[in-house]
Amino acid sequence: MAQFSDGDFDASTDRFVASWAAGISERAAQAQELSERVAAMSATAEGAHGAVQVTVAASGAMTDLRLDDRLLRWRADEIAAEVLAVMRRAQGQLAAQVAEAAAETVGADSETARAVVSSYETRFPEVTEENEPGGGRGR
């Protein structure tokens, strides 16, 4: 039967604690990198054959709106509906970007990745012109 001195036990415990702390520090650094990458994200979508272009930040808030003179023939409610539809398409791109960043930083199968990606998928579901209400104007 092997005997361990208190010194052996202490050294083994110290190695375990150091390894555990290093793992936590690494996961924290990965989560911080994911947070920074997500915060810097944006997505852009177009509609009405390029007459409407919307860019959104990672929060989903619109940060840029570009409207073409072709819209001058449209009614105001048609323009508003198209802008909102294009904004939803831009927001819908965010979940895929977040999933990619999560896979590269914390690992796609990690609990952190699943939680963050799920949050984006819930808040900003992917929308295409085909599955928009009214099928998208695309004038």
Order of alpha helices (4+ residues) and beta strands (2+ residues): alpha-beta-beta-beta-alpha-alpha
